[in-house]
Amino acid sequence: MAHKSSILVALLSGVLTLLLLLATAGPIGLTWDEPAYIAASELYIEWFDQLRHSPGYALSEAGIRTYWDINHEHPPLNKIWSGLIWMLSRGVLDDLTAHRLGNMLLVGLLAAMLCYSVGRSYGPWAGIAAVLALLSMPRFFFHAHLAALDVPGAVAFFGITALFWHTRERRHIAWDLLLALAWGAGLATKINAAFVLPTLGLWLLAAWRLPRGVAFGRMLRRLLLMTIGGPLVFVALWPWLYHDTVARIDGYIRFITVDHWQIGQWYLGEFFMPPPWHFPFVMAVAVTPLLIFGLALVGLWRGLRSMQPGAPVVLWMCGAIMPLLALTTGRTMVYDNERLFMPFFPYLAALAGVGIVAVGQYGAQWLAARGAAVLARGALPLLLLAALLPQSIAAVRLFPHTLSYYSAVVGGLPGAVRLGLETTYWCEVYAAALPLINAETPPGAVIWAEPWSHDVLLYYQLQGRLRPDLRVALTRGAGSILAFKGAAGLEADIGESDYVIVAQRETGLHVNPQITAWAANRTPILVLERDGVRLMALYAAGA
């Protein structure tokens, strides 16, 4: 009965999470990467239709290149999933929400898995607290809405390790093969899944002694089969690799290691490429609510203190550390604040759930010992409320611009800016400029934004959120990934534009100094601020 109750509570957590995300989706601005994934998801779904009607052409080199060339630098599975959900829901939801719905469903699944995994080991309150801790992290909550790959990668990462944990005593080789299938699907979602195996290996080394029924040799067999089977599943799930397989796999590996276009990082008042080794650790602390981080440390201490062989908190600790360690090597060519260590947050939430219950139980015992039985019964809910309230209030004040959330550890957004951390990124703030642009700009005006972000404005135009007569300035020679949908802009530099949107993304301002120079003697016609800090400004060329 307890097992059934755990499943029901987990399912309810997942459903409520989905409803919360849907209720808050509308104001979340489109981000830089989403148009590419949106375009790819639509073409991939068209390919499946071709496969049904003309399999010979669909599987030919020409057919594969027609439909799978777009965004072929990233694996396809999440884009296939998102495209399928988009196709089923676009008649009910607006286009952007329909494209994002698939990933919101995955976050609901993550909430269910988190609730179940933590609840089975530490009680239902710990599972519920873990889910609430995750959703109260403003940065993660923002990412949870997006048609991007980062959160799906985190879902896959957590899901594979959870499957490993809950089947650790299963002896049949079928469970090993299931894990190989799951890991291959994770690799076909996002490359972050590659770090699942090191995470599990680290757990084997860190767990002191394995619990009864878990043989070390069987765990090694499981990891070996995952290592062999996962890449085979990865290739099978990616039609782009069906032709010229070796060369395309080599190209993909080179892209994710040494050939990726460089995206630097503004950090501690300087531009880095790559940032120093401590960047992911500092950022993890800076963007995680202080109480949640502290309670996660309590949860880790409580789990380790219990000295249960192979305790799940050891696996969660390894899962939280590994995504950060992956960014300390100095080898990756791409950064974007917390975006690339998204798997860190679910594991931290799991530890926080354990910590909340531990502190709540201690508080209840302390109050009961002093005769305050009524207060003792409410100790845990009150602690949970206190743990969630500060960052929830901060998120409401920032909403929908919670990519600018910073913890009290660094003094919130104003303190983070003083420390030289990035104010905002991913151009989600562009949406705040659209109403004024639509209302006041003359016909045919040219709208310019940071180089390579033009597809965000073009998508808004395709969806009727930006006036159709306005001309979006394209980066010269770039074209638009949305051209197949009819998007058309005008190649123009900042000096040839009538209106300019400037997001306070210090990385972009450093790389594109012409923006600061152009805006230096102009007064913005619109400023978006939070906590006294500018996030975005809209300029008119003649102002």
matplotlib code that plots the C-alpha trace (Angstrom):
import matplotlib.pyplot as plt

x = [0.0, 2.9, 4.3, 1.0, 0.7, 4.2, 3.3, 0.0, 1.8, 4.5, 1.9, 0.0, 3.3, 3.9, 0.4, 0.5, 3.9, 2.7, -0.3, 1.9, 4.2, 1.3, -0.2, 3.0, 4.1, 2.6, 4.9, 8.1, 10.0, 11.5, 15.1, 18.0, 18.3, 14.6, 13.9, 16.5, 15.0, 11.5, 12.4, 14.2, 11.2, 8.8, 11.0, 11.8, 8.1, 7.6, 10.3, 8.2, 5.3, 7.6, 8.8, 5.2, 4.3, 7.7, 10.1, 12.6, 13.1, 12.9, 15.7, 17.9, 20.8, 18.7, 15.8, 17.9, 19.7, 16.5, 14.9, 17.7, 20.5, 18.9, 20.4, 22.3, 24.9, 22.7, 21.0, 17.4, 15.3, 14.0, 13.2, 11.3, 9.3, 8.7, 7.6, 5.1, 3.6, 3.5, 1.6, -0.9, -1.5, -1.2, -4.9, -5.5, -2.5, -0.6, 2.4, 5.1, 3.4, 2.6, 6.3, 7.2, 4.6, 6.7, 9.4, 6.9, 5.6, 9.1, 9.5, 6.3, 7.8, 11.0, 8.9, 7.2, 10.5, 12.0, 9.1, 9.0, 12.8, 13.2, 9.9, 10.7, 14.0, 13.1, 9.3, 6.6, 7.2, 10.8, 9.7, 7.2, 9.7, 12.2, 9.8, 8.9, 12.5, 13.2, 10.3, 11.2, 14.6, 13.9, 16.5, 15.4, 11.8, 12.5, 14.3, 11.5, 9.3, 11.6, 11.7, 15.4, 17.6, 19.0, 16.2, 15.4, 19.1, 18.7, 15.5, 17.4, 20.4, 18.3, 16.0, 18.8, 20.4, 17.1, 16.4, 19.9, 19.2, 15.7, 16.9, 20.2, 19.1, 17.6, 19.7, 18.3, 20.3, 17.1, 17.5, 21.0, 19.8, 17.0, 19.6, 21.7, 18.6, 17.9, 21.4, 21.4, 18.1, 19.8, 22.8, 20.3, 18.7, 21.8, 25.5, 25.4, 24.1, 27.7, 28.5, 26.0, 28.5, 31.2, 28.5, 27.6, 31.2, 31.9, 29.0, 30.5, 33.7, 32.1, 29.4, 31.9, 30.2, 27.4, 24.1, 23.0, 21.8, 24.0, 27.1, 30.0, 30.6, 27.0, 27.3, 30.4, 28.6, 25.7, 28.1, 29.9, 26.6, 25.5, 28.9, 28.4, 24.7, 24.2, 26.1, 24.3, 21.0, 22.2, 23.1, 19.8, 17.8, 19.5, 18.6, 21.3, 23.9, 22.4, 24.6, 28.3, 28.0, 31.7, 32.4, 29.2, 29.9, 33.5, 32.1, 29.7, 32.4, 34.7, 31.8, 31.2, 34.9, 37.1, 35.2, 32.2, 31.8, 33.0, 30.6, 32.5, 31.4, 31.3, 32.5, 33.7, 33.9, 35.9, 35.4, 36.7, 37.0, 37.0, 36.3, 38.5, 37.9, 35.9, 33.2, 30.6, 30.9, 30.6, 27.7, 25.9, 26.1, 25.2, 22.0, 20.7, 18.5, 20.5, 18.1, 17.8, 21.5, 21.9, 19.2, 20.8, 24.0, 22.0, 20.3, 23.7, 25.0, 21.9, 22.2, 25.9, 25.5, 23.0, 25.8, 23.4, 25.4, 25.1, 22.7, 20.9, 22.3, 25.7, 24.4, 22.6, 25.8, 27.7, 25.0, 25.2, 29.0, 29.5, 27.8, 30.0, 33.2, 32.5, 32.9, 36.2, 38.4, 38.9, 38.1, 34.5, 34.0, 30.5, 29.2, 26.0, 25.8, 23.9, 22.4, 25.0, 24.9, 21.2, 21.4, 22.8, 19.5, 17.3, 20.0, 20.4, 16.6, 16.7, 19.2, 17.2, 14.1, 16.0, 17.4, 14.0, 12.5, 15.6, 15.4, 11.6, 11.8, 14.4, 12.3, 9.2, 11.1, 12.5, 9.0, 7.4, 10.0, 9.0, 5.3, 4.4, 2.6, 0.5, 3.4, 5.4, 2.8, 3.1, 6.9, 7.5, 5.0, 6.1, 9.8, 8.9, 7.0, 10.0, 12.4, 10.4, 9.2, 12.3, 13.1, 9.4, 9.0, 12.1, 10.8, 7.5, 9.2, 11.4, 8.9, 9.0, 12.7, 13.9, 17.1, 18.2, 17.7, 20.7, 20.9, 21.2, 24.7, 25.8, 23.3, 20.6, 20.7, 22.2, 25.0, 25.7, 26.1, 28.5, 30.5, 30.7, 28.3, 26.1, 22.8, 20.7, 21.2, 19.5, 17.5, 14.3, 13.9, 13.2, 9.5, 9.1, 10.0, 7.4, 4.3, 6.0, 7.6, 4.2, 2.5, 4.9, 7.3, 6.6, 5.8, 8.8, 11.1, 14.3, 14.6, 18.1, 19.1, 22.3, 24.0, 22.7, 19.6, 17.5, 15.6, 13.9, 12.4, 11.5, 9.7, 7.7, 6.8, 5.7, 3.4, 1.9, 3.6, 5.7, 4.1, 4.5, 5.6, 8.6, 12.0, 14.2, 17.9, 19.8, 23.4, 25.2, 25.7, 23.8, 20.3, 17.5, 16.9, 13.2, 13.4, 11.6, 8.6, 8.6, 10.7, 12.5, 14.6, 17.0, 20.8, 21.6, 24.2, 23.3, 24.0, 21.5, 18.7, 15.8, 15.3, 17.7, 17.0, 19.9, 19.8, 22.1, 24.1, 27.6, 29.1, 27.4, 28.3, 31.9, 32.0, 30.0, 31.5, 29.7, 26.4, 27.7, 29.4, 26.2, 24.0, 26.4, 24.9, 21.3, 18.5, 16.4, 12.7, 12.0, 13.9, 13.1, 14.4, 14.2, 15.6, 17.0, 19.1, 18.6, 17.8, 16.9, 16.7, 15.0, 16.5, 15.4, 18.1, 17.1, 16.6]
y = [0.0, 2.4, 1.7, 2.6, 5.7, 6.8, 6.3, 8.3, 11.2, 11.2, 11.3, 14.1, 16.1, 15.6, 16.8, 19.8, 20.7, 20.6, 22.8, 25.3, 25.6, 26.0, 28.7, 30.7, 30.0, 33.0, 35.8, 33.8, 35.4, 33.4, 32.6, 32.6, 28.9, 28.1, 29.1, 26.5, 23.7, 24.8, 24.7, 21.4, 19.8, 20.7, 19.4, 16.2, 15.5, 16.2, 13.5, 10.9, 11.8, 11.3, 8.0, 6.8, 7.8, 7.6, 5.5, 5.2, 8.9, 9.6, 7.2, 8.3, 10.7, 13.5, 12.9, 12.7, 15.9, 17.7, 17.1, 16.4, 18.8, 21.6, 21.7, 18.5, 19.6, 18.5, 15.1, 14.7, 12.9, 15.8, 17.7, 14.7, 14.5, 18.2, 18.2, 15.3, 17.2, 20.4, 18.6, 17.2, 20.4, 23.3, 23.3, 24.1, 26.1, 29.0, 28.0, 28.8, 27.1, 24.1, 23.8, 24.1, 21.7, 18.6, 19.8, 20.9, 17.4, 16.1, 18.5, 17.0, 13.6, 14.8, 16.0, 12.6, 10.8, 13.1, 12.8, 9.0, 8.5, 10.7, 9.6, 5.9, 6.4, 9.2, 9.4, 11.2, 14.6, 14.5, 13.7, 16.5, 18.9, 18.0, 18.8, 22.1, 22.9, 22.3, 24.5, 27.3, 27.7, 30.7, 29.9, 26.3, 27.3, 29.6, 26.9, 24.4, 26.3, 26.3, 24.5, 23.9, 20.9, 21.8, 20.7, 17.6, 16.7, 17.1, 14.9, 12.2, 12.5, 12.2, 9.5, 7.2, 7.4, 6.9, 3.8, 2.5, 3.0, 1.5, -1.6, -2.1, -5.4, -6.8, -9.6, -10.3, -9.0, -7.4, -4.6, -4.0, -3.8, -1.4, 0.9, 0.7, 1.7, 4.5, 5.8, 5.7, 7.7, 10.1, 10.6, 11.2, 13.9, 15.9, 15.2, 15.8, 12.2, 11.1, 12.0, 9.5, 6.7, 8.7, 9.6, 5.9, 5.0, 7.6, 6.3, 2.8, 4.2, 6.6, 4.3, 2.7, -0.7, -1.8, -2.7, -6.3, -7.8, -5.5, -7.3, -5.2, -7.5, -7.1, -3.3, -3.4, -5.7, -3.2, -0.3, -2.3, -3.1, 0.5, 1.5, -0.9, -0.6, 3.1, 4.4, 1.8, 3.2, 6.7, 6.0, 4.2, 7.1, 9.7, 9.4, 12.1, 9.4, 6.8, 8.0, 8.8, 7.5, 7.5, 11.0, 12.5, 10.9, 12.2, 15.7, 15.5, 14.5, 17.3, 19.8, 19.1, 19.0, 21.3, 22.7, 24.3, 28.0, 29.8, 31.4, 33.2, 34.2, 37.4, 36.5, 38.6, 41.7, 40.1, 38.3, 34.7, 32.0, 29.6, 30.8, 29.7, 26.3, 27.7, 29.3, 26.5, 26.2, 30.0, 30.2, 27.2, 29.0, 32.3, 31.2, 28.7, 30.0, 30.2, 28.3, 25.5, 25.2, 25.1, 22.5, 20.4, 20.3, 19.3, 16.6, 15.3, 15.3, 13.5, 10.9, 10.3, 10.3, 7.4, 5.3, 3.3, 1.2, 2.7, 5.4, 7.3, 10.6, 9.5, 9.0, 12.4, 14.0, 12.5, 13.6, 17.1, 17.3, 15.7, 18.4, 21.0, 19.1, 18.7, 22.4, 22.7, 21.1, 24.3, 22.2, 23.2, 26.1, 27.2, 28.8, 30.4, 30.8, 27.9, 26.6, 23.9, 22.4, 22.1, 18.4, 19.8, 21.2, 18.1, 16.3, 19.4, 19.4, 15.8, 16.5, 19.6, 17.5, 15.2, 18.2, 19.9, 16.8, 16.3, 19.9, 19.7, 16.5, 18.0, 21.1, 19.0, 16.9, 20.1, 21.6, 18.4, 18.1, 21.5, 20.8, 22.6, 19.6, 21.8, 23.7, 20.4, 19.0, 22.1, 22.3, 20.6, 22.5, 25.8, 25.0, 24.0, 27.4, 29.3, 27.4, 28.3, 31.8, 34.1, 32.9, 32.6, 36.3, 37.2, 35.2, 36.9, 40.3, 39.4, 37.4, 36.7, 37.7, 35.1, 34.5, 37.5, 35.9, 35.7, 34.4, 36.4, 35.0, 37.5, 40.2, 39.4, 40.9, 44.3, 42.5, 40.1, 43.0, 44.7, 41.5, 41.4, 38.6, 38.7, 40.7, 38.7, 36.5, 34.5, 37.6, 36.6, 40.3, 41.2, 40.4, 43.5, 45.8, 44.4, 46.4, 49.8, 48.8, 47.7, 50.8, 53.6, 52.6, 53.9, 51.5, 49.6, 50.5, 48.4, 46.7, 45.6, 43.4, 41.7, 39.8, 36.2, 36.8, 37.9, 34.6, 35.5, 38.6, 36.8, 34.1, 36.8, 38.3, 35.0, 34.5, 38.0, 39.4, 41.8, 43.9, 42.3, 45.5, 45.9, 44.7, 42.7, 43.4, 40.2, 39.6, 39.9, 36.6, 34.7, 34.2, 32.9, 29.3, 30.1, 31.0, 27.7, 29.1, 32.3, 34.5, 37.3, 40.1, 42.7, 42.6, 45.7, 46.9, 48.8, 52.1, 51.3, 50.5, 52.6, 51.0, 49.0, 46.5, 46.2, 43.4, 43.9, 40.8, 41.8, 39.0, 40.3, 43.9, 42.9, 40.9, 43.6, 46.9, 48.8, 48.4, 50.4, 52.9, 53.4, 53.8, 56.1, 59.4, 58.3, 58.2, 55.0, 55.3, 52.3, 50.7, 47.4, 47.3, 44.9, 45.8, 49.0, 47.2, 47.7, 44.5, 45.9, 49.2, 50.1, 53.0, 55.0, 56.0, 59.7, 59.9]
z = [0.0, 0.8, -2.6, -4.3, -2.2, -3.3, -6.9, -6.5, -4.7, -7.4, -10.2, -8.5, -8.2, -11.9, -12.9, -10.6, -11.9, -15.5, -14.7, -12.9, -15.9, -18.3, -16.1, -16.2, -19.8, -21.5, -20.4, -20.7, -23.6, -26.5, -26.0, -28.4, -29.1, -29.4, -33.0, -34.2, -32.2, -33.2, -36.9, -36.5, -34.7, -37.5, -40.2, -38.3, -38.0, -41.7, -42.3, -40.5, -42.7, -45.7, -44.2, -44.1, -47.7, -49.5, -47.4, -50.2, -50.6, -46.8, -46.2, -49.1, -48.7, -50.4, -48.1, -45.0, -45.9, -46.7, -43.4, -41.0, -42.0, -39.9, -36.4, -37.1, -34.6, -31.8, -31.3, -32.3, -29.8, -27.8, -31.0, -32.3, -29.0, -29.0, -32.6, -32.0, -29.0, -31.1, -33.9, -31.4, -29.4, -31.9, -32.6, -28.9, -27.8, -29.4, -31.5, -28.9, -26.0, -28.2, -29.1, -25.4, -24.1, -24.8, -22.5, -19.9, -19.9, -19.3, -16.3, -15.0, -15.4, -13.6, -10.7, -10.5, -10.6, -8.0, -5.7, -6.0, -5.6, -2.6, -1.0, -1.3, 0.7, 3.1, 3.3, 1.3, 2.9, 1.7, -1.8, -1.8, -0.4, -3.1, -5.8, -4.2, -3.7, -7.4, -8.6, -6.2, -7.9, -10.1, -12.7, -13.1, -13.2, -16.1, -18.1, -17.4, -19.8, -22.8, -26.1, -25.6, -24.8, -21.4, -19.1, -21.2, -20.8, -17.1, -17.1, -19.0, -16.6, -13.5, -15.0, -15.9, -12.5, -10.8, -13.0, -12.1, -8.4, -8.3, -10.3, -8.5, -6.9, -10.1, -11.3, -14.8, -17.7, -19.2, -16.6, -17.8, -21.4, -20.4, -18.9, -22.1, -24.0, -21.6, -21.7, -25.5, -25.5, -23.1, -25.5, -28.3, -26.2, -25.2, -24.8, -21.0, -20.7, -21.5, -17.9, -16.5, -16.6, -14.7, -12.2, -11.6, -11.5, -8.9, -6.9, -6.9, -5.6, -3.1, -1.6, 0.8, 0.7, -1.5, 0.1, 0.5, -2.8, -4.9, -6.3, -7.5, -10.4, -11.6, -11.4, -13.6, -16.0, -16.1, -16.8, -19.5, -21.3, -21.1, -22.6, -25.5, -26.1, -25.5, -28.5, -30.8, -29.6, -30.1, -33.8, -34.4, -33.1, -35.3, -39.0, -39.8, -39.1, -41.5, -44.4, -44.2, -40.7, -39.6, -41.0, -39.4, -36.0, -36.2, -37.1, -34.1, -31.7, -33.0, -32.7, -29.1, -28.2, -30.2, -33.2, -31.5, -32.2, -29.2, -26.7, -24.0, -20.5, -18.6, -15.1, -12.2, -14.3, -17.1, -20.4, -20.4, -23.0, -21.2, -17.7, -14.8, -13.2, -10.3, -12.6, -12.4, -8.6, -8.0, -10.4, -8.8, -5.5, -6.9, -8.7, -6.1, -3.3, -0.1, 2.1, -0.5, -0.8, 3.0, 3.4, 0.7, 2.7, 5.8, 3.7, 2.6, 6.1, 7.4, 4.7, 5.2, 9.0, 8.8, 7.3, 5.2, 2.7, -0.7, 0.5, -2.3, -1.1, -2.2, -5.7, -5.6, -4.4, -7.3, -9.7, -8.4, -8.6, -12.0, -14.2, -12.5, -12.8, -16.5, -16.9, -15.1, -17.7, -19.8, -22.9, -23.6, -26.1, -25.0, -21.8, -20.8, -17.0, -15.4, -18.7, -19.2, -15.7, -15.5, -14.3, -11.0, -9.9, -9.5, -7.5, -5.2, -4.8, -3.8, -1.1, 0.0, 0.4, 2.8, 4.6, 5.0, 6.6, 8.9, 10.2, 10.5, 12.5, 14.8, 15.3, 16.0, 18.6, 20.2, 20.5, 21.7, 24.5, 25.7, 25.7, 22.5, 20.9, 18.6, 17.2, 16.9, 14.5, 12.3, 12.4, 9.1, 7.0, 8.5, 7.8, 4.2, 3.8, 5.3, 2.9, -0.2, 0.6, 0.1, -3.4, -4.4, -3.4, -5.4, -8.4, -8.4, -8.3, -11.2, -13.2, -16.1, -16.1, -13.6, -15.6, -13.7, -10.3, -8.0, -4.5, -1.3, -1.1, -3.7, -2.7, -5.2, -8.7, -7.6, -5.7, -8.6, -11.0, -8.6, -8.5, -12.2, -13.0, -16.1, -15.7, -18.1, -21.2, -23.9, -25.1, -23.3, -22.5, -26.1, -25.6, -23.3, -26.2, -28.7, -27.5, -27.9, -31.2, -32.6, -31.3, -32.2, -35.0, -38.5, -41.4, -42.7, -39.8, -39.4, -36.0, -34.9, -32.0, -30.9, -33.8, -34.4, -32.3, -35.3, -35.5, -32.2, -33.7, -36.9, -35.0, -33.1, -36.5, -37.9, -34.9, -35.2, -32.1, -34.2, -36.9, -40.4, -42.1, -39.8, -41.1, -38.9, -39.3, -40.2, -39.4, -42.7, -44.4, -41.7, -43.2, -41.1, -39.9, -40.2, -43.9, -44.8, -42.9, -44.9, -42.5, -44.3, -42.9, -44.2, -43.9, -41.9, -39.4, -36.2, -37.9, -40.7, -38.3, -37.0, -33.6, -31.6, -28.7, -26.2, -23.7, -20.7, -21.6, -20.7, -22.8, -25.9, -25.1, -24.8, -28.0, -29.9, -28.7, -31.5, -29.5, -26.5, -28.8, -30.8, -27.6, -25.7, -26.7, -27.1, -24.6, -24.6, -25.3, -23.1, -20.2, -18.5, -14.9, -12.0, -8.5, -9.9, -12.5, -16.2, -18.1, -21.5, -23.3, -26.6, -28.6, -31.6, -34.0, -34.0, -30.2]

ax = plt.figure().add_subplot(projection="3d")
ax.plot(x, y, z, "-o")
ax.set_aspect("equal")
plt.show()
